[in-house]
Amino acid sequence: MIGSDYTLELCNVFHSGQVEPGSFFQRLTGGVKTGVILKDVSFTTHSGEVTAILGSKGSGKRALLDVIANRVPSKGHILLEGIPLESDHFNSTCALVRHSTRLLPGLSVQQTLGLSLTKISGYLKSSKVKQVMADLALSNVAHKCVTNLTKSEYRRLIIGVQLIRDPIILLLDEPTWDLDPLNTYLVISILSNAAKKYGTAIILTMEKPRSDVFPFLDRVVYLCLGDVVYAGPTRNLLDYFGSIGFPCPQLENPLMYYLCLSTVDRRSRERFIESNHQIAALVEKFKLEGQGIMQGNLHENNRIVNPNKIQLNYGRPGGIHVIWMLYLRLLASIFNLKKNGIKQMFMRLFSLPIYFFILWVFYNEAQDYQRAFITKSGLIFNAMVGTYFISIMNTICLYSPYRTRYYQESQEGLYSGASLLLSWNLVSLPFSFLSACASAAIIYPILSNISENLDFLYFALVLWSCYIYAEQQAIGIMMFVKNGLIAAVVNIYLTCIYVMLASGVLRSYKGFEEWLYYITYVTHTRYASIFLHRNIFKQPYFNNLPYSDNENCTSTASSLIQTSSNLNTNSNANCRYTSGKAFLTERFSSKNFNGDIDLSGDFQPDFNLGVSFAFSLGIMVFNKFLYLIPLPSYITDKFRE
């Protein structure tokens, strides 16, 4: 257990990495140009202090935060109280916040903080939430939706989500980025107070520091192209640079003045060479003369640390607790009267029934004539395919914010992708079941007698399996594809392929070559389509259907049903099927099949129902393993922005 007074030391840290953007192919083949990003970086910070890492773009500020957080490989020593700071130790006791962090839409400020992943719960957590909101000046917007916050409020809320965990070290990537001067001052002053109140060592990066934040920074580190120009207390900054011949002019902002001094001037070749030599001299000067300044501690009266403070939130919450909190997050984002909550509720419950109502409008006049075979088969096909596509649309629209939050929080080691998917499924499955049942109830009276409760339930269950399968397929693809439109197009193409191949509606199985016919066995659509069609066309009223009110297809004297054996005799081209079994045999049997489909194992309802759900459950389990696979950083990083 680390005490409330501790020291973080970086000693001779080096880091190499990508120095130029590269294409996907270059990253895949390892052809991206790399170089040294951090060179012999050393500095010290203590509990209760705010340390600012300053430098121009490309100086290595973000890389330094990643090195401290053990997100990237490095050489050298990172010591917390003299003990190497390993990745697991950092994830359980420290935190890194990027300015690009995104929170779940639809939640209020209080809900966002209350549903953060911490070890404490109940009264302790609610008290902590109120305390953090007060410290970050968020109490007046406690019930405001996160999507309606100002930039400053949103940035403070992101920081508050981590302060709830009582981190001993808090790394902040550009916390004042894109904020106006007043809000910049507000954020830095709040951070300074929080550091001293909670005993947290805060290390933040800034690109353009203002003079009014100078009193709130206890230490400062100047970087230029990975080299340290200065690292030490801000109270020694002016004295040090003055002693080496670079005094700060009066009325100048010392933070910006020395930042400009530590920046390569690229306006001309001569200035570039001159500034480069000057910075190299400053780096060497600090290595020789700055060690005493770097090691200097601040006076104890400037570091307000409570020696009796006990941090309650160290360590990771348990697996069951994490899944429960993720489950509550999902429910809280759905069951609210805010715009995002209403959108989620509508899409989950009503988008599929509305589509089925449109089908009902087009098909409700269907009558039991010979054309009913094609009409009702078309209705089954549209119901099944529409369920696939509505499920894909809902998943693409609703899953993205949770995926982004997962990729951000997974870096902290809080939970795995399997935990996210389990909580998602716990919420999604009841909604999709209700939606599938309501949708089936709309069109089933057109197809059969809805009073046959068991047949209706089976019909709805297979539609539900279609929804689950398409949803899980979309989730799997969204692991690799960030853009929602591209993910939707990929899903639709895949769905179109197995629908055209295995639905039995667009093309009869009898027309397939043998190898194509056997491919249908590895598609979910085959089993769902056969079950739905058999569920409807097994009904006896499909036997000997007339062509119209005035034209029967059978009589006591002869049969007018047209088959391949009586094309040139007394038959009627309008009369094609003697029964539902004849229709099923033509659409779903292989070209060499001559038996009775009722005796064929492929047409058994229990078998097709079971395999339909086996596909859905199988892809669900497959996704959980898929989200446990470690992906290259250039793939995961794009999801965190």
C-alpha positions in Angstrom: 0.0 0.0 0.0 1.5 3.3 -1.1 1.2 6.1 1.5 -0.4 9.4 0.8 3.0 11.0 0.3 4.9 9.5 -2.6 7.3 10.3 -5.4 7.2 9.4 -9.2 10.6 9.4 -10.8 11.5 9.0 -14.5 15.2 8.2 -15.0 16.9 8.2 -18.4 13.7 7.2 -20.4 14.0 6.5 -24.1 11.2 5.7 -26.5 11.1 4.9 -30.2 8.1 4.8 -32.4 6.3 5.9 -35.5 7.4 9.4 -36.6 5.4 9.7 -39.8 1.8 8.7 -40.7 1.6 5.6 -42.8 -1.0 3.7 -44.9 -2.8 0.7 -43.6 -0.6 -1.5 -45.9 2.6 0.1 -44.5 1.5 -0.5 -40.9 0.5 -4.1 -41.7 3.9 -4.9 -43.3 5.9 -2.9 -40.8 7.1 -0.3 -43.4 6.2 2.8 -41.4 9.1 5.1 -40.7 10.2 5.0 -37.0 12.7 7.0 -35.0 13.6 8.1 -31.5 10.8 10.1 -29.9 12.0 10.6 -26.3 15.7 10.9 -25.5 17.0 10.5 -22.0 14.0 12.1 -20.3 14.3 12.4 -16.5 12.1 14.3 -14.0 10.5 13.9 -10.6 7.1 14.8 -9.2 5.4 14.3 -5.9 1.9 13.7 -4.5 -0.3 16.8 -4.4 1.7 18.5 -7.3 0.6 19.6 -10.7 3.3 19.1 -13.3 2.9 20.6 -16.8 4.7 19.0 -19.8 5.2 21.8 -22.3 6.3 21.7 -25.9 5.3 22.4 -29.4 3.5 19.9 -31.6 5.7 16.8 -32.2 7.9 17.4 -29.1 6.9 14.1 -27.5 4.3 15.2 -24.9 1.7 12.6 -25.7 4.4 9.9 -26.1 5.7 10.7 -22.6 2.2 10.2 -21.1 2.0 6.9 -22.9 5.4 5.8 -21.6 4.4 6.6 -18.0 1.1 4.7 -18.5 3.0 1.7 -19.9 1.0 2.0 -23.1 4.1 1.9 -25.3 7.5 0.2 -24.9 10.4 2.2 -23.5 13.8 2.0 -22.0 14.8 3.5 -18.7 13.2 3.5 -15.3 9.8 4.7 -14.2 9.7 4.4 -10.4 6.9 5.0 -7.9 8.3 5.2 -4.5 11.4 3.4 -5.8 9.4 0.5 -7.3 9.1 0.0 -11.0 5.6 1.2 -12.2 4.3 -1.8 -14.2 1.3 -1.8 -16.4 -1.0 -3.7 -14.0 0.0 -1.4 -11.1 -0.7 1.7 -13.2 -4.1 0.5 -14.3 -5.1 -0.3 -10.7 -3.9 2.9 -9.1 -3.4 5.5 -11.8 -5.3 7.0 -14.7 -4.8 8.5 -18.1 -7.4 10.9 -19.7 -7.2 12.0 -23.3 -9.0 15.1 -24.5 -10.6 12.9 -27.2 -12.3 10.7 -24.6 -16.0 10.2 -25.3 -18.7 9.5 -22.7 -21.9 7.6 -23.3 -24.7 9.9 -24.6 -28.0 10.0 -22.9 -26.7 9.9 -19.3 -26.7 12.9 -17.0 -23.6 14.1 -15.2 -24.6 12.4 -12.0 -25.4 9.2 -13.7 -22.1 9.2 -15.6 -20.1 9.6 -12.4 -22.4 7.2 -10.4 -22.0 4.5 -13.0 -18.2 4.8 -13.2 -16.3 1.5 -12.6 -15.0 1.7 -9.0 -14.7 -0.7 -6.1 -17.0 1.3 -3.8 -20.7 1.3 -4.1 -23.8 2.4 -2.2 -23.6 5.4 0.2 -19.8 5.7 -0.1 -20.1 6.1 -3.8 -23.0 8.5 -3.8 -21.1 10.7 -1.3 -18.0 10.5 -3.5 -20.0 11.5 -6.5 -21.4 14.6 -4.8 -17.9 15.5 -3.5 -16.3 15.3 -7.0 -19.1 17.2 -8.6 -18.6 20.0 -6.0 -14.8 20.0 -6.5 -15.1 20.2 -10.3 -17.9 22.9 -10.2 -20.4 20.5 -11.8 -23.1 20.4 -9.0 -25.2 22.9 -10.9 -25.4 20.7 -14.0 -25.7 17.4 -12.1 -28.9 16.4 -14.0 -27.9 17.8 -17.4 -27.3 15.4 -20.2 -23.7 15.0 -21.2 -24.5 15.9 -24.8 -25.7 19.3 -23.7 -22.6 20.3 -21.7 -20.2 23.0 -22.7 -16.7 22.0 -23.6 -15.3 23.0 -20.2 -18.0 21.1 -18.4 -17.5 18.0 -20.6 -13.8 18.1 -20.0 -14.2 18.4 -16.3 -16.7 15.5 -16.3 -14.2 13.3 -18.1 -11.6 14.2 -15.4 -14.2 13.5 -12.7 -14.9 10.0 -14.0 -11.2 9.2 -13.1 -11.1 11.2 -9.9 -13.9 9.0 -8.6 -11.4 6.2 -8.6 -9.0 8.1 -6.3 -5.9 7.7 -8.6 -2.6 8.4 -7.1 -1.3 9.6 -10.4 -3.6 11.3 -13.0 -2.2 11.9 -16.5 -4.1 14.5 -18.6 -3.6 14.9 -22.3 -4.3 18.5 -23.2 -7.1 19.1 -20.7 -7.5 22.7 -21.8 -7.4 22.0 -25.6 -9.8 24.2 -27.5 -11.0 26.1 -24.3 -11.2 29.8 -24.0 -8.9 31.7 -21.6 -11.5 31.9 -18.8 -12.3 28.2 -18.9 -8.6 27.3 -19.2 -8.0 29.2 -16.0 -11.0 27.5 -14.3 -9.9 24.0 -15.3 -6.3 24.4 -14.2 -7.2 26.1 -10.9 -9.7 23.2 -10.2 -7.0 20.7 -11.0 -4.6 22.4 -8.6 -7.1 22.3 -5.8 -8.0 18.7 -6.5 -4.3 17.6 -6.5 -3.8 19.1 -3.1 -7.1 17.9 -1.7 -6.9 14.3 -2.9 -3.1 14.0 -2.7 -3.0 13.2 -6.4 0.1 13.8 -8.6 -1.4 15.4 -11.7 0.7 15.4 -14.9 -0.8 17.3 -17.8 0.3 18.5 -21.3 -0.3 21.9 -22.7 0.7 23.4 -26.0 0.0 27.1 -25.4 0.1 27.9 -21.6 -1.2 31.3 -20.5 0.5 33.4 -17.8 -2.5 33.2 -15.4 -2.0 29.5 -14.9 1.6 29.9 -13.8 0.8 30.0 -10.0 -1.1 26.7 -10.3 1.7 24.7 -11.8 4.1 23.3 -9.2 6.5 21.8 -11.8 7.2 22.2 -15.5 8.9 20.0 -18.1 10.0 21.6 -21.4 10.4 19.1 -24.3 11.8 19.8 -27.7 11.9 16.9 -30.2 12.1 14.5 -27.3 14.9 16.2 -25.4 14.4 17.8 -22.0 15.3 21.5 -22.0 14.1 22.1 -18.4 12.5 19.9 -15.7 11.9 21.2 -12.2 9.8 23.5 -10.0 8.2 26.5 -11.7 9.5 28.7 -8.8 13.1 28.0 -10.1 12.3 28.5 -13.7 13.1 32.2 -14.0 16.2 31.9 -11.9 17.6 28.9 -13.9 17.2 30.5 -17.3 18.4 33.8 -16.0 21.5 32.2 -14.7 22.4 30.7 -18.1 21.8 33.9 -20.0 18.1 33.8 -21.0 16.3 36.1 -18.6 12.5 36.5 -19.2 11.7 40.1 -20.4 9.3 42.1 -18.2 5.6 41.8 -19.0 6.3 38.6 -20.9 4.5 35.3 -20.2 7.4 33.2 -18.9 5.7 29.9 -19.8 5.3 30.9 -23.4 8.6 32.7 -23.6 10.6 29.7 -22.6 8.3 27.5 -24.7 9.3 29.5 -27.8 12.9 29.3 -26.7 12.5 25.5 -26.7 11.0 25.3 -30.1 12.8 24.9 -33.4 12.2 27.9 -35.7 11.3 26.5 -39.1 10.7 29.8 -40.9 13.9 29.6 -42.8 16.9 27.3 -43.2 19.2 29.7 -41.3 16.8 30.1 -38.4 16.3 26.4 -38.3 20.0 25.7 -38.0 20.5 28.5 -35.4 17.6 27.4 -33.2 18.6 23.8 -33.5 22.1 24.6 -32.2 20.7 26.8 -29.4 18.3 24.1 -28.2 21.0 21.4 -28.3 23.1 23.8 -26.1 20.2 24.2 -23.7 19.7 20.5 -23.5 23.4 19.9 -22.7 23.4 22.8 -20.2 20.5 21.3 -18.3 22.1 17.9 -18.2 25.2 19.5 -16.6 23.7 22.1 -14.3 20.0 21.3 -13.9 20.2 18.1 -11.8 20.0 20.0 -8.5 17.0 22.0 -9.7 15.3 18.9 -11.0 15.7 17.1 -7.6 14.6 20.1 -5.6 11.5 19.5 -3.5 8.9 22.1 -2.9 8.4 23.4 0.7 6.1 21.3 2.7 3.8 24.3 3.3 3.2 24.4 -0.4 2.2 20.7 -0.6 -1.0 20.3 1.3 -1.2 16.5 1.8 -3.4 14.8 4.4 -1.2 12.1 6.0 -4.3 10.3 7.3 -6.1 10.2 3.9 -7.1 6.7 2.9 -7.9 6.0 -0.8 -10.8 3.6 -1.0 -10.9 2.8 -4.6 -7.5 1.2 -5.3 -7.6 -1.8 -7.5 -10.0 -3.1 -10.1 -13.6 -3.9 -9.4 -14.6 -7.5 -9.5 -15.8 -9.1 -12.8 -19.5 -9.5 -11.7 -19.5 -6.0 -10.4 -18.2 -4.7 -13.7 -20.8 -6.5 -15.7 -23.5 -5.3 -13.4 -22.3 -1.7 -13.7 -22.1 -2.0 -17.5 -25.6 -3.4 -17.5 -26.9 -0.5 -15.4 -25.1 1.9 -17.8 -27.0 0.5 -20.8 -30.3 0.6 -19.0 -29.8 4.2 -17.8 -29.0 5.3 -21.3 -32.2 3.7 -22.6 -34.7 4.4 -19.9 -34.7 8.2 -19.8 -36.7 10.9 -21.5 -33.7 12.5 -23.2 -33.3 12.5 -26.9 -30.8 9.6 -27.0 -32.9 7.5 -24.6 -36.1 8.0 -26.7 -34.1 7.2 -29.9 -32.8 3.9 -28.4 -36.2 2.9 -27.0 -37.9 3.6 -30.4 -35.3 1.7 -32.4 -35.2 -1.3 -30.1 -39.0 -1.7 -29.7 -40.7 -0.1 -32.7 -38.5 -0.1 -35.8 -39.1 -3.8 -36.6 -42.9 -3.7 -35.9 -43.2 -0.6 -38.1 -41.5 -2.5 -41.0 -43.9 -5.4 -40.5 -46.9 -3.1 -40.5 -45.8 -1.9 -43.9 -45.7 -5.5 -45.0 -49.2 -6.0 -43.6 -50.4 -3.0 -45.7 -49.1 -4.7 -48.9 -50.1 -8.3 -48.1 -53.2 -8.2 -46.0 -55.5 -8.7 -49.0 -53.8 -12.0 -49.9 -56.4 -14.8 -50.6 -56.1 -18.5 -50.7 -55.7 -19.1 -54.4 -52.8 -20.8 -56.3 -50.9 -17.5 -56.2 -51.0 -17.7 -52.4 -48.0 -20.0 -52.6 -45.8 -17.3 -54.2 -47.4 -14.4 -52.2 -47.0 -16.0 -48.8 -43.6 -17.2 -49.6 -42.7 -13.7 -50.6 -44.1 -12.4 -47.3 -42.0 -14.9 -45.3 -39.0 -13.9 -47.4 -39.5 -10.1 -46.8 -40.2 -10.7 -43.1 -36.9 -12.7 -42.7 -34.7 -10.4 -44.8 -36.3 -7.3 -43.2 -35.5 -8.7 -39.7 -31.9 -9.1 -40.8 -31.6 -5.6 -42.2 -33.4 -3.8 -39.3 -31.2 -5.6 -36.8 -28.1 -4.5 -38.7 -29.4 -0.9 -38.8 -30.2 -0.8 -35.1 -26.8 -2.3 -34.1 -24.8 0.1 -36.3 -26.7 3.1 -34.8 -26.8 2.0 -31.2 -23.6 0.0 -30.5 -21.0 2.5 -31.7 -20.9 4.7 -28.5 -20.5 1.7 -26.3 -17.7 0.3 -28.5 -15.8 3.6 -28.4 -16.1 3.7 -24.6 -15.0 0.1 -24.4 -11.8 0.7 -26.4 -11.0 3.7 -24.2 -11.7 1.9 -20.9 -10.1 -1.3 -22.0 -6.7 0.5 -22.0 -7.2 1.0 -18.2 -7.7 -2.8 -17.8 -11.1 -2.2 -16.3 -12.9 -4.9 -18.3 -12.7 -7.1 -21.4 -14.7 -7.1 -24.6 -16.5 -10.3 -23.4 -17.9 -8.3 -20.4 -19.2 -5.6 -22.7 -20.9 -8.1 -25.0 -22.4 -10.0 -22.1 -23.9 -6.9 -20.6 -25.0 -5.7 -24.1 -26.8 -9.1 -24.7 -28.5 -9.0 -21.3 -30.1 -5.7 -22.3 -30.6 -6.4 -26.0 -32.1 -9.9 -26.0 -35.4 -9.0 -24.1 -35.9 -6.0 -26.3 -35.4 -7.9 -29.5 -37.6 -10.8 -28.2 -40.5 -8.4 -27.5 -40.0 -6.7 -30.9 -39.9 -10.0 -32.8 -43.1 -11.2 -31.1 -44.9 -8.0 -31.8 -43.8 -8.0 -35.4 -44.8 -11.6 -35.9 -48.3 -10.9 -34.5 -48.8 -8.3 -37.2 -48.3 -10.5 -40.2 -49.1 -14.0 -38.8 -52.8 -13.7 -39.3 -52.1 -13.2 -43.1 -50.1 -16.4 -43.2 -52.0 -18.7 -40.8 -54.4 -18.9 -37.9 -52.9 -16.9 -35.0 -55.0 -18.9 -32.5 -52.6 -21.7 -33.0 -50.4 -20.4 -30.2 -47.5 -22.9 -30.5 -47.0 -22.4 -34.2 -47.1 -18.6 -33.7 -44.5 -18.8 -30.9 -42.2 -20.9 -33.1 -42.6 -18.4 -35.9 -41.7 -15.5 -33.7 -38.7 -17.4 -32.2 -37.2 -18.0 -35.6 -37.6 -14.4 -36.5 -35.9 -13.6 -33.1 -33.0 -15.9 -34.1 -32.6 -13.9 -37.3 -32.4 -10.7 -35.4 -29.8 -12.1 -33.0 -27.7 -13.5 -35.8 -27.6 -10.3 -37.8 -27.0 -8.2 -34.6 -24.0 -10.4 -33.6 -22.6 -10.4 -37.2 -22.7 -6.5 -37.1 -21.0 -6.4 -33.7 -18.2 -8.7 -35.0 -17.6 -6.6 -38.1 -17.7 -3.4 -36.0 -14.7 -4.7 -34.1 -12.5 -3.9 -37.1 -14.5 -1.3 -39.0 -15.0 2.1 -37.3 -17.1 3.9 -40.0 -20.7 3.1 -39.5 -21.6 3.4 -43.2 -18.9 1.1 -44.3 -19.8 -1.4 -41.5 -23.4 -1.3 -42.7 -22.4 -1.9 -46.3 -20.2 -4.9 -45.4 -23.0 -6.4 -43.3 -25.6 -5.9 -46.1 -23.4 -7.5 -48.7 -22.8 -10.5 -46.5 -26.5 -10.8 -45.7 -27.5 -10.5 -49.4 -25.1 -13.3 -50.3 -26.5 -15.9 -47.9 -30.1 -14.7 -48.5 -29.8 -15.1 -52.3 -28.1 -18.5 -51.8 -30.1 -20.2 -49.1 -33.5 -18.5 -48.8 -35.1 -20.9 -51.3 -37.3 -18.0 -52.6 -35.1 -16.2 -55.0 -33.9 -19.5 -56.4 -35.0 -23.0 -55.9 -32.5 -25.5 -54.4 -33.3 -27.7 -57.3 -31.6 -25.3 -59.6 -28.3 -25.4 -57.7 -25.2 -27.4 -58.6 -24.4 -29.9 -55.9 -21.6 -27.9 -54.4 -23.8 -24.8 -54.1 -26.5 -26.8 -52.5 -24.1 -28.1 -49.8 -22.9 -24.6 -49.1 -26.4 -23.6 -48.0 -25.9 -25.9 -45.0 -23.4 -23.5 -43.5 -25.9 -20.5 -43.5 -28.4 -19.5 -40.9 -30.8 -18.5 -43.6 -31.3 -22.1 -44.8 -32.7 -23.3 -41.5 -34.7 -20.2 -40.7 -36.3 -20.1 -44.2 -37.1 -23.9 -44.2 -38.7 -23.7 -40.7 -40.8 -20.6 -41.5 -42.0 -22.0 -44.8 -42.8 -25.4 -43.3 -44.6 -23.7 -40.4 -47.0 -22.1 -42.8 -47.3 -24.5 -45.8 -47.9 -27.6 -43.7 -51.5 -26.3 -43.2 -54.2 -28.4 -44.9 -55.9 -25.5 -46.5 -53.1 -25.3 -49.1 -54.3 -28.6 -50.6 -55.9 -28.3 -54.0 -56.2 -24.5 -54.0 -58.2 -23.1 -56.9 -56.7 -20.6 -59.3 -59.7 -18.2 -58.8 -63.4 -18.2 -57.8 -64.3 -19.4 -61.3 -61.5 -21.8 -62.0 -60.7 -24.9 -60.0 -57.5 -26.8 -60.4 -59.1 -30.2 -59.7 -62.4 -31.8 -60.5 -63.9 -35.2 -60.1 -62.9 -36.2 -63.6 -59.3 -34.9 -63.9 -56.6 -32.9 -62.4 -55.5 -29.7 -64.0 -52.3 -29.4 -61.9 -49.4 -28.8 -64.3 -46.3 -30.9 -63.6 -43.3 -31.9 -65.7 -45.1 -35.2 -66.7 -48.3 -33.6 -68.1 -47.2 -30.4 -69.8 -48.8 -31.4 -73.1 -51.9 -33.0 -71.8 -55.0 -31.6 -70.2 -53.4 -29.3 -67.6 -53.6 -25.7 -66.6 -50.5 -23.5 -66.4 -52.2 -21.4 -63.7 -52.4 -24.5 -61.5 -49.0 -25.6 -60.3 -49.1 -27.0 -56.7 -51.4 -29.6 -55.3 -50.4 -28.9 -51.7 -48.0 -27.0 -49.5 -45.8 -30.1 -49.5 -45.4 -29.9 -53.3 -44.4 -26.3 -53.0 -41.8 -27.1 -50.3 -40.4 -30.0 -52.3 -39.9 -27.8 -55.4 -38.3 -24.9 -53.5 -36.1 -26.7 -50.8 -35.1 -30.1 -52.0 -32.0 -31.0 -54.1 -32.3 -31.8 -57.8 -31.9 -35.5 -57.1 -34.4 -35.7 -54.2 -37.3 -38.1 -54.9 -38.5 -38.9 -51.4 -41.1 -37.5 -49.0 -39.9 -34.3 -47.3 -41.9 -35.1 -44.2 -39.6 -38.1 -43.7 -36.4 -36.1 -44.5 -34.3 -35.1 -41.5 -33.5 -31.7 -43.2 -37.1 -30.7 -43.0 -37.8 -31.7 -39.4 -39.1 -28.5 -37.5 -37.3 -29.3 -34.3 -34.0 -29.7 -36.2 -34.3 -26.4 -38.1 -35.4 -24.5 -35.1 -32.5 -25.8 -33.0 -29.9 -25.2 -35.7 -31.2 -21.6 -36.2 -30.6 -20.8 -32.6 -27.3 -22.8 -32.6 -26.1 -20.3 -35.3 -27.2 -17.3 -33.2 -25.7 -18.6 -30.0 -22.6 -19.8 -31.8 -21.8 -16.4 -33.3 -22.6 -14.8 -29.9 -19.9 -17.0 -28.2 -17.6 -16.5 -31.2 -17.8 -12.7 -30.7 -16.8 -13.0 -27.1 -13.7 -14.8 -28.1 -13.1 -12.4 -31.0 -13.2 -9.4 -28.6 -10.5 -11.1 -26.4 -8.0 -11.2 -29.3 -5.4 -8.4 -28.9 -5.5 -6.2 -32.0 -2.6 -4.1 -33.3 -2.5 -0.6 -31.8 -3.1 1.1 -35.2 -6.5 -0.6 -35.3 -7.6 0.0 -31.7 -6.3 3.6 -31.6 -8.7 4.7 -34.3 -11.7 3.6 -32.1 -10.6 5.7 -29.2 -10.7 9.0 -31.0 
